[in-house]
């Protein structure tokens, strides 16, 4: 499996409205310059760059392109300001009950440790080399399926951490990068304003080293977890992409026979 094949597969297994996004860090000017994608010619918030990439745009960004101070320090283009580090800044805005809670929020976040020269943000399918992090934003159902695919190979998910703040920059990018593990985000008011996400969308960040096994895990759990209606749609998307649907098994799920009262009336 290569990157393009993996994207074709996951777009068959899941009903995604957005493209999976790859984020790649560069730690010197030469590697950044040699990566053949145009640098953005103006500022943009990091989370909006991810949103734009999920709709097909590709771009490179440096410190000069950062349109959000919180994203800039999460990615370590700038230092964390003292009011944020001390907890006083967010406490003053009424986000947390006291300075101690506010400071602990900042202390618990995992920002970039190394200082990057720049980053690339673009649809995952456009990469010829491996990115560092993959971000998928979509329905809660699709994020559930990705976590089930992760669980197929890795078991119970014990590390999810989020607080409804610095959602795309920290929850979905720097935390997966540093922890080398997946994380979800319910997004935050800031990114919902500047990146114009759909209200019910949430996100999942995946270190690329786990990407292929997660795609495989989603495939392996289609038969137990997906109902016939979804399997029909998956079959159609697979065949549209010239991929085999032979492994799909209809009328078969993990909970067959579990509900002894027969068909459940949900109306």
C-alpha positions in Angstrom: 0.0 0.0 0.0 1.2 3.5 -0.8 -0.2 6.9 0.2 -2.5 7.3 -2.9 -3.8 3.7 -2.5 -4.5 4.2 1.2 -6.5 7.4 0.5 -8.5 5.6 -2.3 -9.2 2.8 0.2 -10.3 5.0 3.1 -12.5 7.2 0.9 -14.2 3.9 -0.2 -14.6 2.6 3.4 -15.8 5.9 4.8 -18.3 8.4 3.5 -16.0 11.4 3.8 -17.0 15.0 2.8 -13.4 16.2 3.2 -10.1 14.9 2.0 -7.6 13.5 4.6 -5.0 16.2 5.2 -1.2 15.5 5.6 1.0 17.9 7.6 4.8 17.8 7.2 7.3 19.7 9.3 10.6 21.1 7.9 13.4 22.0 10.2 15.7 23.8 7.8 15.3 26.2 5.0 16.8 23.9 2.3 14.4 21.0 2.8 11.5 23.5 3.0 12.6 25.2 -0.3 13.1 21.9 -2.0 9.6 20.7 -1.3 7.8 21.5 -4.5 4.7 23.2 -3.3 4.1 26.9 -3.4 4.4 28.9 -0.2 1.3 30.9 0.6 1.6 34.6 -0.3 -0.3 35.9 2.7 -1.2 35.1 6.3 -3.6 32.3 7.2 -4.6 30.7 10.5 -3.1 27.2 10.7 -6.5 25.6 11.3 -7.9 27.3 8.2 -4.9 26.0 6.2 -6.1 22.5 7.3 -9.6 23.3 6.3 -8.5 24.5 2.9 -6.3 21.4 2.4 -9.4 19.2 3.2 -11.0 20.9 0.2 -8.1 20.3 -2.1 -5.6 23.2 -1.6 -1.9 22.7 -1.0 0.5 25.2 0.6 3.7 25.7 2.5 3.8 28.0 5.5 6.5 29.7 7.6 6.4 31.9 10.7 5.5 34.9 8.5 2.3 33.2 7.2 0.9 32.6 10.7 -2.4 34.4 11.2 -3.2 33.1 14.7 -0.9 33.7 17.7 -2.1 30.5 19.4 -1.4 28.3 16.4 2.0 30.0 16.0 3.1 29.1 19.5 1.6 25.6 19.4 3.6 24.9 16.3 6.6 26.6 18.0 7.1 29.3 15.5 7.0 31.6 18.5 7.3 31.2 22.2 4.3 30.7 24.5 3.4 34.2 25.9 3.8 34.6 29.6 0.1 35.3 30.3 -0.7 31.9 28.7 2.1 30.0 30.3 1.2 31.4 33.8 -2.5 30.8 33.3 -3.4 34.4 34.0 -4.4 35.2 30.4 -7.1 32.6 30.0 -8.3 33.0 33.6 -8.7 36.7 33.0 -11.0 35.9 30.0 -13.2 33.7 32.2 -12.3 30.4 30.5 -11.3 28.6 33.7 -12.4 29.0 37.3 -8.9 29.9 38.6 -5.3 30.6 37.6 -4.2 27.2 38.7 -6.7 25.4 36.4 -5.8 27.7 33.5 -2.1 27.1 34.0 -2.6 23.3 34.2 -4.4 23.4 30.9 -1.4 25.0 29.2 1.1 22.6 31.1 -0.9 19.6 29.9 -0.9 20.6 26.2 1.9 19.1 24.1 3.3 21.8 21.8 6.1 21.3 19.3 9.4 20.9 21.0 11.7 21.6 18.0 11.4 24.9 16.2 10.3 24.3 12.6 11.4 26.4 9.7 8.1 25.7 7.9 5.3 23.3 7.3 3.4 21.8 4.4 -0.3 21.4 4.6 -2.1 19.7 1.8 -4.4 16.8 0.8 -2.7 13.5 1.9 -3.1 12.1 -1.6 -0.8 14.7 -3.0 2.2 13.5 -1.0 5.0 11.5 -2.6 7.0 11.4 0.7 5.6 10.6 4.1 4.0 13.5 6.1 4.2 13.6 9.9 0.6 13.8 10.8 -2.7 13.0 9.1 -5.8 14.9 10.0 -9.4 13.8 9.2 -12.3 16.1 10.0 -15.8 14.7 9.5 -18.8 13.2 11.1 -18.6 11.6 14.5 -19.6 8.3 12.8 -16.5 8.4 10.6 -14.2 9.3 13.6 -15.8 6.3 15.4 -14.9 4.0 12.5 -11.3 5.3 12.5 -11.0 4.6 16.2 -12.4 1.1 15.6 -9.8 0.6 12.9 -7.1 1.7 15.3 -8.5 -0.6 18.0 -8.4 -3.6 15.6 -4.6 -3.5 15.8 -4.0 -1.6 19.1 -6.8 -2.4 21.5 -8.5 0.1 23.8 -7.8 3.8 23.3 -6.5 5.2 26.6 -4.8 8.4 25.6 -7.4 10.7 24.1 -7.0 14.3 25.5 -9.0 17.4 24.5 -10.5 20.4 26.2 -12.2 22.4 23.4 -9.3 24.7 22.9 -6.4 24.9 20.4 -8.2 22.1 18.6 -6.5 21.8 15.3 -3.1 23.1 16.2 -2.6 21.1 19.4 -5.3 18.4 19.6 -4.9 17.2 16.0 -1.3 18.1 15.2 1.3 18.6 17.9 -0.2 16.1 20.3 -0.3 13.2 17.8 3.2 14.3 16.6 4.7 14.3 20.1 2.8 11.3 21.5 3.0 9.2 18.4 -0.6 8.3 19.0 -4.0 9.2 17.8 -6.1 11.9 19.3 -9.6 13.3 18.7 -10.9 16.9 19.0 -14.4 18.3 19.3 -12.9 21.4 17.7 -13.1 24.8 19.5 -14.9 28.1 19.1 -11.9 29.8 17.5 -11.4 27.3 14.7 -15.2 27.0 14.1 -15.2 30.8 13.5 -12.1 31.2 11.3 -12.1 27.9 9.5 -15.9 27.6 9.1 -16.3 23.9 9.9 -19.7 22.3 9.8 -21.3 22.5 13.3 -21.4 18.7 13.8 -17.9 18.0 12.5 -15.1 16.7 14.8 -11.6 15.7 14.0 -9.0 13.0 14.6 -5.2 13.4 14.3 -3.1 10.4 13.4 0.7 10.1 13.4 1.6 8.9 9.9 3.4 5.8 11.3 -0.1 4.5 12.3 -1.9 5.5 9.1 -1.6 2.3 7.1 -2.6 0.0 9.9 -5.6 2.2 10.7 -6.7 2.0 7.1 -6.3 -1.8 7.2 -8.2 -1.9 10.6 -11.1 0.0 9.1 -11.2 -2.5 6.2 -11.1 -5.5 8.6 -13.9 -4.2 10.7 -16.4 -3.4 7.9 -18.2 -6.7 8.1 -18.7 -6.8 11.9 -19.6 -3.1 12.3 -21.2 -1.8 9.2 -24.9 -2.5 8.4 -26.1 -3.6 5.0 -27.1 -0.1 3.9 -23.5 1.2 4.5 -22.0 -1.9 3.0 -24.0 -1.2 -0.2 -22.5 2.3 -0.3 -19.0 1.0 0.4 -19.4 -1.6 -2.4 -20.4 1.1 -4.8 -17.5 3.4 -3.9 -15.0 0.5 -4.1 -16.2 -0.5 -7.5 -16.1 3.1 -8.7 -12.4 3.2 -7.8 -11.7 -0.2 -9.4 -11.2 -1.9 -6.1 -12.5 -5.3 -5.1 -15.6 -5.6 -2.9 -15.4 -9.4 -2.7 -14.7 -9.4 1.1 -17.9 -7.7 2.0 -20.4 -9.9 3.8 -24.0 -8.8 4.0 -26.4 -9.9 6.7 -23.5 -10.3 9.1 -22.6 -8.1 12.1 -20.8 -8.4 15.4 -24.0 -8.2 17.4 -26.1 -10.8 15.6 -28.3 -12.5 18.1 -27.5 -10.1 20.9 -30.9 -8.5 21.1 -33.1 -11.3 22.1 -36.3 -9.3 22.0 -36.1 -9.3 18.2 -36.2 -6.2 16.1 -36.0 -3.1 18.2 -38.6 -0.4 17.7 -36.8 2.9 17.8 -39.7 5.1 16.9 
